[in-house]
Amino acid sequence: MCDYSLHSVASRPARVGDRLRTHDFGTGTRGFADVNARSTAVCLLPGTELAFAQEVRLQRFGLLWSKYQTMPYRTAVFRKVNEGEPATHHDALEFPDGQTVMLTFLPKGQEATVLQLPVQATAPAFPAQAKPLVHAD
């Protein structure tokens, strides 16, 4: 659920209404923490919808530089990327224009609220031996 670099950090699953803050956990990546419990990573499922308190800021890094960029959006959907590559970051945000940005590019301190969790597939509500009704005319 959480990025590979957060596996050594205490974590919990996200819930609707959670108030989160981007946080540097000191593990080589940034992630989300509860605003009231910053040492605990909050893990999101792909498809989780977020609303940010302000337009989302990004921080890009070069060899000897970093620059900031502001996205014109306050909402994003959490995604997993690069899943076939075990030792790379997987947590990303997809913005309304379709652009996907790695979560680790968000500077620490940005606040977001979990609006909606993804729909989980569930088993059918009827027993396996149940047969559909057939109407004879």
LUMDREN-151756 format. One record per residue: residue number from 1; chain; x, y negated, z negated of N, C-alpha, C in turn. Coordinates in pm, whole numbers, padded with zeros to 5 digits. Layout:
N
NODE   resi   chain      n_u      n_v      n_w     ca_u     ca_v     ca_w      c_u      c_v      c_w
NODE    NUM       A        X        Y        Z        X        Y        Z        X        Y        Z
...
// end
This chain:
137
NODE   resi   chain      n_u      n_v      n_w     ca_u     ca_v     ca_w      c_u      c_v      c_w
NODE      1       A    00082    00118    00000    00000    00000    00000    00087   -00125    00000
NODE      2       A    00184   -00136   -00092    00273   -00251   -00092    00391   -00223   -00001
NODE      3       A    00459   -00328    00042    00576   -00315    00126    00679   -00225    00058
NODE      4       A    00761   -00160    00137    00858   -00064    00083    00949   -00127   -00022
NODE      5       A    00983   -00254   -00008    01075   -00318   -00100    01011   -00353   -00234
NODE      6       A    00880   -00330   -00247    00812   -00357   -00374    00780   -00229   -00452
NODE      7       A    00830   -00115   -00406    00799    00011   -00472    00855    00020   -00614
NODE      8       A    00957   -00059   -00645    01013   -00055   -00780    00950   -00159   -00872
NODE      9       A    00849   -00231   -00823    00781   -00336   -00899    00645   -00284   -00945
NODE     10       A    00603   -00321   -01065    00468   -00285   -01111    00368   -00341   -01012
NODE     11       A    00264   -00263   -00980    00167   -00309   -00881    00028   -00259   -00915
NODE     12       A   -00070   -00319   -00847   -00209   -00276   -00859   -00278   -00310   -00728
NODE     13       A   -00389   -00241   -00698   -00463   -00273   -00575   -00540   -00404   -00588
NODE     14       A   -00560   -00470   -00475   -00636   -00595   -00471   -00784   -00568   -00493
NODE     15       A   -00852   -00670   -00547   -00996   -00665   -00566   -01057   -00793   -00507
NODE     16       A   -01181   -00785   -00463   -01250   -00903   -00412   -01253   -01010   -00520
NODE     17       A   -01220   -01132   -00483   -01218   -01242   -00577   -01084   -01267   -00644
NODE     18       A   -00988   -01176   -00626   -00855   -01196   -00685   -00796   -01328   -00636
NODE     19       A   -00738   -01402   -00729   -00661   -01521   -00694   -00514   -01482   -00694
NODE     20       A   -00451   -01496   -00577   -00315   -01451   -00558   -00221   -01568   -00531
NODE     21       A   -00093   -01543   -00552    00010   -01642   -00521    00126   -01569   -00456
NODE     22       A    00181   -01626   -00348    00300   -01566   -00289    00414   -01578   -00391
NODE     23       A    00489   -01469   -00402    00589   -01460   -00508    00713   -01388   -00456
NODE     24       A    00829   -01433   -00501    00955   -01366   -00470    00984   -01272   -00587
NODE     25       A    00977   -01141   -00560    00995   -01041   -00665    01141   -01006   -00688
NODE     26       A    01233   -01070   -00615    01376   -01042   -00633    01418   -00909   -00574
NODE     27       A    01339   -00858   -00478    01368   -00728   -00417    01404   -00741   -00269
NODE     28       A    01421   -00863   -00223    01452   -00883   -00082    01330   -00916    00002
NODE     29       A    01216   -00932   -00062    01095   -00968    00011    01004   -01051   -00078
NODE     30       A    00906   -01107   -00016    00802   -01178   -00090    00672   -01100   -00074
NODE     31       A    00585   -01119   -00169    00456   -01052   -00163    00355   -01132   -00243
NODE     32       A    00241   -01071   -00271    00137   -01138   -00348    00140   -01089   -00492
NODE     33       A    00120   -01183   -00584    00106   -01151   -00726   -00021   -01220   -00775
NODE     34       A   -00081   -01166   -00879   -00195   -01230   -00944   -00146   -01362   -01001
NODE     35       A   -00225   -01468   -00989   -00181   -01600   -01040   -00156   -01596   -01190
NODE     36       A   -00217   -01502   -01263   -00201   -01493   -01408   -00102   -01385   -01451
NODE     37       A   -00051   -01305   -01359    00042   -01197   -01392    00145   -01185   -01281
NODE     38       A    00237   -01279   -01276    00328   -01289   -01162    00427   -01174   -01149
NODE     39       A    00447   -01095   -01251    00542   -00985   -01240    00479   -00860   -01179
NODE     40       A    00346   -00862   -01153    00276   -00748   -01095    00239   -00779   -00950
NODE     41       A    00287   -00695   -00859    00252   -00711   -00718    00108   -00666   -00697
NODE     42       A    00035   -00741   -00616   -00101   -00704   -00580   -00094   -00651   -00436
NODE     43       A   -00130   -00525   -00420   -00117   -00458   -00291   -00248   -00467   -00213
NODE     44       A   -00236   -00504   -00087   -00352   -00522   -00001   -00361   -00408    00100
NODE     45       A   -00481   -00372    00134   -00504   -00274    00241   -00515   -00348    00374
NODE     46       A   -00470   -00286    00482   -00488   -00349    00613   -00636   -00380    00636
NODE     47       A   -00662   -00502    00683   -00799   -00545    00706   -00853   -00633    00595
NODE     48       A   -00778   -00650    00485   -00821   -00738    00377   -00821   -00882    00426
NODE     49       A   -00931   -00953    00400   -00944   -01093    00443   -00909   -01186    00328
NODE     50       A   -00829   -01289    00362   -00781   -01385    00263   -00818   -01527    00302
NODE     51       A   -00843   -01611    00201   -00862   -01754    00221   -00756   -01826    00139
NODE     52       A   -00677   -01909    00205   -00571   -01983    00138   -00624   -02117    00088
NODE     53       A   -00567   -02167   -00020   -00607   -02294   -00079   -00571   -02411    00012
NODE     54       A   -00466   -02395    00092   -00422   -02498    00187   -00380   -02429    00316
NODE     55       A   -00352   -02510    00418   -00300   -02451    00542   -00174   -02372    00509
NODE     56       A   -00156   -02259    00575   -00047   -02168    00543    00086   -02225    00593
NODE     57       A    00185   -02226    00504    00320   -02269    00539    00406   -02145    00564
NODE     58       A    00497   -02156    00658    00592   -02049    00689    00732   -02103    00672
NODE     59       A    00826   -02014    00640    00966   -02051    00631    01044   -01956    00719
NODE     60       A    01108   -02009    00822    01190   -01929    00915    01336   -01947    00876
NODE     61       A    01413   -01840    00890    01553   -01842    00851    01644   -01817    00970
NODE     62       A    01756   -01886    00970    01864   -01860    01064    01989   -01830    00983
NODE     63       A    02100   -01820    01049    02225   -01789    00981    02260   -01897    00877
NODE     64       A    02250   -02022    00916    02286   -02132    00825    02174   -02233    00808
NODE     65       A    02050   -02194    00837    01941   -02290    00832    01810   -02221    00794
NODE     66       A    01717   -02302    00753    01580   -02256    00738    01492   -02375    00775
NODE     67       A    01377   -02346    00833    01286   -02454    00868    01145   -02411    00831
NODE     68       A    01064   -02511    00806    00926   -02486    00765    00831   -02519    00879
NODE     69       A    00722   -02446    00883    00619   -02467    00984    00485   -02451    00912
NODE     70       A    00385   -02529    00952    00253   -02517    00893    00158   -02462    00999
NODE     71       A    00088   -02356    00963   -00013   -02299    01051   -00142   -02379    01031
NODE     72       A   -00219   -02403    01137   -00342   -02482    01122   -00460   -02399    01070
NODE     73       A   -00432   -02299    00988   -00536   -02208    00939   -00529   -02194    00788
NODE     74       A   -00645   -02162    00732   -00654   -02130    00589   -00705   -01989    00567
NODE     75       A   -00729   -01915    00673   -00773   -01776    00659   -00679   -01685    00738
NODE     76       A   -00670   -01562    00693   -00587   -01462    00760   -00637   -01324    00721
NODE     77       A   -00599   -01225    00800   -00630   -01085    00772   -00498   -01013    00751
NODE     78       A   -00490   -00936    00644   -00368   -00861    00613   -00355   -00744    00709
NODE     79       A   -00234   -00722    00760   -00204   -00613    00854   -00076   -00542    00812
NODE     80       A   -00060   -00419    00860    00064   -00343    00846    00125   -00333    00986
NODE     81       A    00254   -00362    00997    00325   -00355    01124    00453   -00273    01105
NODE     82       A    00517   -00236    01213    00645   -00162    01208    00636   -00036    01123
NODE     83       A    00521    00030    01122    00503    00146    01033    00592    00264    01068
NODE     84       A    00640    00271    01190    00730    00379    01229    00874    00355    01186
NODE     85       A    00902    00240    01130    01037    00205    01086    01038    00196    00934
NODE     86       A    01090    00298    00864    01077    00303    00719    01151    00194    00641
NODE     87       A    01263    00144    00688    01342    00048    00610    01330   -00094    00665
NODE     88       A    01210   -00134    00698    01185   -00271    00742    01055   -00319    00681
NODE     89       A    01033   -00448    00683    00911   -00502    00624    00789   -00462    00706
NODE     90       A    00679   -00436    00637    00556   -00392    00701    00438   -00487    00679
NODE     91       A    00444   -00568    00575    00332   -00654    00539    00329   -00779    00627
NODE     92       A    00213   -00805    00686    00199   -00919    00777    00060   -00979    00763
NODE     93       A    00045   -01100    00815   -00084   -01167    00820   -00118   -01199    00965
NODE     94       A   -00242   -01172    01002   -00290   -01207    01135   -00381   -01328    01122
NODE     95       A   -00352   -01431    01202   -00428   -01555    01197   -00537   -01556    01303
NODE     96       A   -00633   -01648    01293   -00746   -01650    01387   -00708   -01657    01535
NODE     97       A   -00589   -01710    01567   -00548   -01716    01707   -00481   -01587    01754
NODE     98       A   -00472   -01486    01666   -00413   -01357    01701   -00266   -01346    01667
NODE     99       A   -00203   -01455    01627   -00061   -01452    01592   -00043   -01376    01462
NODE    100       A    00057   -01288    01459    00089   -01209    01340    00224   -01255    01286
NODE    101       A    00228   -01282    01155    00348   -01333    01090    00379   -01244    00970
NODE    102       A    00505   -01211    00953    00545   -01130    00839    00519   -01205    00708
NODE    103       A    00466   -01136    00610    00434   -01196    00480    00559   -01252    00414
NODE    104       A    00672   -01192    00436    00796   -01237    00374    00840   -01375    00424
NODE    105       A    00778   -01427    00532    00808   -01561    00582    00726   -01669    00513
NODE    106       A    00636   -01632    00421    00560   -01732    00347    00640   -01775    00225
NODE    107       A    00667   -01904    00209    00738   -01948    00089    00657   -01916   -00037
NODE    108       A    00727   -01899   -00147    00658   -01866   -00271    00571   -01983   -00317
NODE    109       A    00464   -01950   -00390    00379   -02050   -00450    00249   -02080   -00377
NODE    110       A    00226   -02019   -00260    00102   -02044   -00188   -00011   -01959   -00247
NODE    111       A   -00126   -02021   -00269   -00237   -01949   -00331   -00341   -01906   -00230
NODE    112       A   -00396   -01787   -00253   -00500   -01731   -00166   -00599   -01654   -00252
NODE    113       A   -00720   -01638   -00201   -00825   -01561   -00267   -00864   -01446   -00175
NODE    114       A   -00882   -01327   -00233   -00928   -01212   -00156   -01077   -01230   -00130
NODE    115       A   -01112   -01245   -00002   -01252   -01264    00035   -01325   -01132    00052
NODE    116       A   -01258   -01038    00118   -01325   -00912    00152   -01221   -00803    00171
NODE    117       A   -01251   -00684    00120   -01167   -00567    00141   -01215   -00494    00265
NODE    118       A   -01128   -00416    00328   -01172   -00344    00448   -01273   -00236    00414
NODE    119       A   -01356   -00204    00509   -01454   -00096    00492   -01378    00035    00492
NODE    120       A   -01407    00118    00395   -01345    00250    00386   -01439    00354    00443
NODE    121       A   -01386    00445    00522   -01467    00554    00576   -01509    00645    00462
NODE    122       A   -01635    00684    00461   -01685    00772    00356   -01749    00894    00420
NODE    123       A   -01767    00997    00341   -01830    01120    00390   -01978    01093    00417
NODE    124       A   -02040    01169    00508   -02183    01150    00533   -02265    01172    00407
NODE    125       A   -02377    01106    00397   -02461    01113    00278   -02547    01239    00275
NODE    126       A   -02546    01318    00380   -02629    01438    00384   -02541    01562    00374
NODE    127       A   -02594    01671    00319   -02515    01794    00306   -02477    01850    00443
NODE    128       A   -02366    01922    00447   -02315    01977    00572   -02414    02072    00638
NODE    129       A   -02497    02145    00559   -02590    02241    00618   -02719    02177    00664
NODE    130       A   -02737    02049    00638   -02860    01982    00681   -02869    01979    00832
NODE    131       A   -02990    02002    00884   -03011    02002    01028   -03099    01884    01064
NODE    132       A   -03073    01824    01179   -03157    01711    01219   -03301    01757    01246
NODE    133       A   -03393    01669    01221   -03534    01700    01248   -03558    01698    01398
NODE    134       A   -03632    01797    01443   -03668    01801    01585   -03819    01790    01592
NODE    135       A   -03868    01699    01672   -04012    01680    01687   -04059    01755    01810
NODE    136       A   -04151    01845    01788   -04212    01918    01901   -04338    01846    01945
NODE    137       A   -04353    01823    02074   -04471    01753    02125   -04581    01849    02163
// end
